[in-house]
Structure formats: structure tokens, C-alpha cells
Amino acid sequence: MSTPIEPKQPLHPSLIPKLDPEYVVFHEKYIQHATPRYTLPWDSVKMRAGSSYTVGSKKPLEVGKIEEFELKKGGHGRKMRAYTPPGEPPIAGWASMVTNLCVGAKCVVLSVDYRLAPEHRFPAAVEDAVEALQWVLTDGKVLLNLDTSKVATGGVSAGGNLAAVLALKSAEDSSNPPLPAPMALQLLIVPTLDQTATDAPSGRWESNKYAPMVPPAWMNWAKSLYFRTEDDWLEWEASPLFGSRGIAEKGTQGLDWSRRDGYPL
């Protein structure tokens, strides 16, 4: 008789009644025996490899035009991809998501290849995001025929963090060239907005600390790769929930450990 394989990411019993039965079957078939990435030694190739169930891995939609540009400030040479919807322009790290936004909202969507940790720690990604937005307001305005009076920012998870930071930075007077103020919209999908959060009793993660796939231990691992010290967590460029707030559309999930990040303190 074969020995049962011990699951590496089992669903906590308290979660099962709250989950869609279809997801439970999916988790038990594809996820529970997979080794969590945060328990493995860092390998940039393996860690950044996608999978069939990665968020945004569906087939991209057809758009009118896809163009690539390069951000050269600071000598980093980061790339940026612009998705333009089909048809006439409106009067007024993930292709499937950005193409859906491009077609559905009838707007130009730019995806930025910002520097990643642990090779480039905080605030490198923030600096790249700011440079990309400044490019939109200068070169991009001309090259892509953009209406820069209606600029929005958006992202998923860590991208949602950067999107919120950009919206806060847009209100600063010190940016050169100045950023759009205020932003027309922040589209924040399961954003990480408070780096000081924990799963301790009364902590922001406590209510959903048994969340599947991406538990608090995963987030703590990711923070250790991104930030140099815990003091960085207190900066609003790291925890935008500590900054002022603008118009935002926040998408959270009922069993997401970071769900309370989607609500004010």
C-alpha cells in the first residue's frame, strides 16, 4: 500500500465552507502538493516563471496597436509597452489584463517593465513608475497622441501598491516635470497598501491569515526581498495607506489576507 503524500499547501478546515466547491477541487488537484515559492532558495528564473493559473494568463485580446518604448533616465533602460484600442481615438506582466482594459475602457494602456527585487530593492520600482508617468506626460503625449488631462493609474498586488503611490505623488509640487494632479482614477486590484500589517491578533491580516495560495508567510518573504529594513515599511511610498487619498476603485477578495488593505485605517 502506497503512503499518502502529505500536502504542502493544504486548505485550512475553517476555510473550506467559505470556498466555492469548484475551487476546493482545483486547489486539491493543482496547488496543495506544490512547494510554496517562499520556502525555496531564490532563483530569479524559476521564481518569475508563469504558470497556467497565474493571474492574467488568459489569451490576450486583439487590440489596435502594440508599441514598445524605452525609458532611459538614470541609465536603467527600462522598457514600456503601449496598448492602443482599435478604431478611431476616443474624443474625450499582463497582456490579457491590459488588453481587456484597453479594449473595454477604450483607452491607451501602458505596461512598465520596472526593476524587480531582490536585485533592485525599494524604492527602485517607485522611481521607475514615476519616470514612466513623466514620459507619458512628455514624449508619450506626442508619440501616442494622448489626452493627458485624463490620466489614470492601476495595478494588481505589488502593481496596485505602485499605482497608489503614483496617485499620491501626483499631488506633489516637487516633481519635474509635474505629474497629473489629481489622477482621474486609481484602479487597485488586491493592492498591498500597508507593509506594517501582520497576522497577529487584531492585525490587518488576522481575519484571513489562512488564505490559500498566498498566505501571510508569502508576503513576509516578499517584503524581505523588496525592503532593505523594516523602517522602510513606514514610508508612504511603501505603505500608501499612510498617505492622503484620491479617487480609487479598489478590488478585494473575501478571503484575501490583504482584504483589509482595501479599506481606510
C-alpha positions as CSV (number, residue, x, y, z in Angstrom):
1,M,0.0,0.0,0.0
2,S,1.4,3.4,-1.0
3,T,2.0,6.0,1.6
4,P,-0.3,9.1,1.2
5,I,1.6,12.2,0.1
6,E,1.5,14.9,2.7
7,P,0.1,18.1,1.2
8,K,2.4,21.1,1.3
9,Q,-0.3,23.8,1.0
10,P,-3.5,22.2,2.5
11,L,-6.6,24.3,2.9
12,H,-7.3,25.2,6.5
13,P,-10.5,23.4,7.6
14,S,-12.1,26.8,8.6
15,L,-11.8,28.0,5.0
16,I,-13.4,25.1,3.2
17,P,-17.1,26.0,3.9
18,K,-16.4,29.6,2.7
19,L,-14.9,28.5,-0.6
20,D,-16.5,27.6,-3.9
21,P,-16.5,23.8,-4.1
22,E,-15.1,24.1,-7.6
23,Y,-12.1,26.0,-6.2
24,V,-11.6,23.3,-3.5
25,V,-11.3,20.7,-6.2
26,F,-8.9,22.8,-8.2
27,H,-6.8,23.5,-5.1
28,E,-6.6,19.9,-4.1
29,K,-5.7,18.8,-7.6
30,Y,-3.1,21.5,-8.6
31,I,-2.0,23.5,-5.6
32,Q,-1.9,21.6,-2.4
33,H,1.1,19.5,-3.4
34,A,3.1,22.3,-5.0
35,T,6.1,23.6,-3.0
36,P,5.4,27.2,-1.8
37,R,7.9,29.5,-3.5
38,Y,8.7,31.4,-0.3
39,T,10.2,28.2,1.2
40,L,12.7,27.8,-1.7
41,P,16.1,29.4,-2.3
42,W,15.9,32.5,-4.5
43,D,16.2,31.7,-8.2
44,S,15.1,34.7,-10.5
45,V,14.3,32.4,-13.5
46,K,12.2,29.9,-11.6
47,M,10.5,32.5,-9.3
48,R,9.4,34.7,-12.2
49,A,8.2,31.8,-14.5
50,G,4.5,31.9,-15.1
51,S,2.0,29.1,-14.9
52,S,-1.4,28.2,-16.4
53,Y,-3.1,29.6,-13.3
54,T,-1.1,32.8,-12.9
55,V,-3.2,35.9,-12.7
56,G,-3.6,37.4,-16.1
57,S,-2.5,34.3,-18.0
58,K,-5.6,34.1,-20.3
59,K,-5.2,34.7,-24.0
60,P,-4.8,38.4,-24.7
61,L,-7.4,40.3,-26.7
62,E,-6.8,41.8,-30.1
63,V,-6.0,45.5,-29.8
64,G,-5.5,48.2,-32.4
65,K,-1.7,48.6,-31.9
66,I,1.1,47.5,-29.6
67,E,4.3,49.6,-29.4
68,E,7.4,49.4,-27.3
69,F,9.4,52.3,-25.9
70,E,12.4,52.7,-23.7
71,L,12.9,54.8,-20.5
72,K,16.4,56.0,-20.4
73,K,16.6,58.2,-17.4
74,G,19.1,57.1,-14.8
75,G,20.7,54.7,-17.3
76,H,18.4,51.8,-16.4
77,G,16.9,51.4,-19.9
78,R,13.6,50.0,-18.8
79,K,11.0,49.0,-21.4
80,M,7.4,50.1,-21.6
81,R,4.7,48.6,-23.8
82,A,1.7,50.7,-25.0
83,Y,-1.6,49.1,-26.0
84,T,-3.9,51.2,-28.1
85,P,-7.5,50.2,-28.7
86,P,-8.8,49.6,-32.2
87,G,-10.8,52.2,-34.2
88,E,-10.7,56.0,-34.0
89,P,-9.2,57.6,-30.9
90,P,-11.9,58.5,-28.3
91,I,-13.0,62.1,-28.4
92,A,-12.9,62.8,-25.0
93,G,3.1,41.5,-16.6
94,W,-0.2,41.0,-18.0
95,A,-1.2,41.0,-21.6
96,S,-4.7,39.5,-21.1
97,M,-5.5,42.1,-18.4
98,V,-4.1,45.1,-20.1
99,T,-5.7,44.2,-23.4
100,N,-9.0,43.8,-21.7
101,L,-8.6,47.2,-20.1
102,C,-7.5,48.7,-23.4
103,V,-10.5,47.4,-25.4
104,G,-13.1,47.7,-22.6
105,A,-12.3,51.2,-21.5
106,K,-11.3,52.4,-25.0
107,C,-8.0,53.9,-23.7
108,V,-4.3,53.6,-24.2
109,V,-2.8,51.3,-21.6
110,L,0.9,51.3,-20.8
111,S,2.7,48.4,-19.1
112,V,6.0,49.2,-17.4
113,D,8.9,46.8,-17.0
114,Y,10.0,48.3,-13.7
115,R,13.1,47.0,-11.9
116,L,12.4,44.0,-9.7
117,A,13.6,42.9,-6.2
118,P,15.8,41.4,-4.8
119,E,18.2,42.7,-7.5
120,H,16.8,46.2,-7.1
121,R,15.2,47.0,-3.8
122,F,12.9,49.7,-2.7
123,P,12.5,52.4,-3.9
124,A,13.8,51.4,-7.4
125,A,10.3,50.3,-8.6
126,V,8.8,53.6,-7.4
127,E,11.4,55.6,-9.2
128,D,10.7,53.7,-12.5
129,A,7.0,54.2,-12.1
130,V,7.5,57.9,-11.7
131,E,9.8,58.1,-14.7
132,A,7.2,56.2,-16.8
133,L,4.4,58.6,-15.8
134,Q,6.6,61.6,-16.6
135,W,7.3,60.0,-20.0
136,V,3.6,59.7,-20.6
137,L,3.2,63.4,-20.0
138,T,6.0,64.4,-22.3
139,D,7.2,62.1,-25.1
140,G,4.3,59.8,-24.8
141,K,1.7,62.6,-25.2
142,V,3.2,63.3,-28.6
143,L,4.1,59.8,-29.8
144,L,0.8,58.2,-28.7
145,N,-1.5,61.2,-29.2
146,L,-2.6,61.0,-25.6
147,D,-5.2,63.2,-23.8
148,T,-3.1,63.7,-20.6
149,S,-6.0,65.6,-18.9
150,K,-7.5,62.1,-18.1
151,V,-4.6,60.0,-16.7
152,A,-5.4,57.0,-14.5
153,T,-3.1,54.5,-12.8
154,G,-3.7,50.9,-11.9
155,G,-2.2,47.6,-11.0
156,V,-2.5,44.2,-9.3
157,S,-1.0,43.4,-5.9
158,A,2.5,45.0,-5.9
159,G,1.4,46.9,-9.0
160,G,-1.5,48.2,-7.1
161,N,0.9,49.4,-4.5
162,L,2.9,51.3,-7.1
163,A,-0.3,52.7,-8.7
164,A,-1.5,54.1,-5.3
165,V,2.0,55.6,-4.7
166,L,1.9,57.3,-8.1
167,A,-1.5,58.8,-7.4
168,L,-0.2,60.2,-4.1
169,K,3.0,61.5,-5.8
170,S,0.9,63.3,-8.5
171,A,-0.2,65.7,-5.8
172,E,3.3,66.8,-5.0
173,D,4.6,70.1,-6.4
174,S,8.2,69.0,-6.5
175,S,8.0,66.6,-9.4
176,N,9.8,67.7,-12.6
177,P,8.0,67.5,-15.0
178,P,4.9,67.8,-12.8
179,L,2.7,64.7,-12.5
180,P,-1.0,64.9,-13.3
181,A,-3.0,66.2,-10.3
182,P,-5.4,64.9,-9.4
183,M,-5.4,61.4,-11.1
184,A,-8.6,60.6,-12.9
185,L,-8.7,57.2,-11.2
186,Q,-6.7,54.6,-9.3
187,L,-7.6,51.1,-10.3
188,L,-6.2,49.0,-7.4
189,I,-6.7,45.2,-7.6
190,V,-5.8,43.3,-4.4
191,P,-3.3,46.1,-3.6
192,T,-0.7,45.9,-0.9
193,L,-1.1,49.2,0.9
194,D,0.1,48.7,4.5
195,Q,3.5,47.0,4.9
196,T,3.3,47.1,8.7
197,A,0.3,44.7,8.6
198,T,0.6,41.3,10.4
199,D,-1.5,38.2,11.1
200,A,-1.2,38.7,14.9
201,P,-4.4,39.1,16.9
202,S,-6.0,42.4,15.9
203,G,-3.6,42.7,13.0
204,R,-4.8,43.6,9.5
205,W,-4.2,40.1,8.1
206,E,-5.5,38.2,11.1
207,S,-9.1,37.6,9.8
208,N,-7.8,35.9,6.6
209,K,-4.5,34.5,7.8
210,Y,-5.3,31.0,6.4
211,A,-5.9,32.4,2.9
212,P,-4.9,29.8,0.2
213,M,-2.1,30.1,-2.3
214,V,-0.7,33.4,-0.9
215,P,-0.6,33.3,2.9
216,P,1.0,35.9,5.2
217,A,4.2,33.9,5.2
218,W,4.5,34.5,1.4
219,M,4.0,38.2,1.9
220,N,6.6,38.4,4.7
221,W,9.0,36.6,2.3
222,A,8.3,39.0,-0.5
223,K,8.8,42.0,1.9
224,S,12.2,40.6,2.9
225,L,13.2,40.6,-0.7
226,Y,11.9,44.1,-1.5
227,F,12.8,46.2,1.5
228,R,16.2,46.9,3.0
229,T,15.0,47.4,6.6
230,E,11.7,47.4,8.5
231,D,12.0,51.2,8.7
232,D,11.1,51.3,5.0
233,W,7.7,49.9,5.8
234,L,6.7,53.2,7.4
235,E,7.3,55.3,4.4
236,W,4.2,56.2,2.5
237,E,6.0,55.3,-0.7
238,A,6.0,51.8,0.7
239,S,2.6,51.9,2.6
240,P,0.4,54.3,0.6
241,L,-2.4,53.7,3.0
242,F,-0.5,56.1,5.3
243,G,-0.7,58.9,2.7
244,S,-3.5,61.1,1.5
245,R,-6.2,59.5,-0.6
246,G,-7.6,60.3,-4.0
247,I,-10.4,58.7,-6.1
248,A,-9.8,55.0,-6.1
249,E,-11.6,51.9,-7.3
250,K,-10.4,49.0,-5.1
251,G,-10.9,45.4,-5.9
252,T,-10.5,43.0,-3.0
253,Q,-11.4,39.3,-2.4
254,G,-13.4,38.0,0.5
255,L,-10.7,35.5,1.6
256,D,-7.7,37.5,0.6
257,W,-5.3,38.1,3.5
258,S,-4.8,41.7,2.4
259,R,-8.5,42.4,2.1
260,R,-8.4,45.0,4.9
261,D,-5.7,46.9,3.0
262,G,-8.6,47.9,0.7
263,Y,-10.2,49.9,3.4
264,P,-9.1,53.0,5.2
265,L,-7.3,52.7,8.6
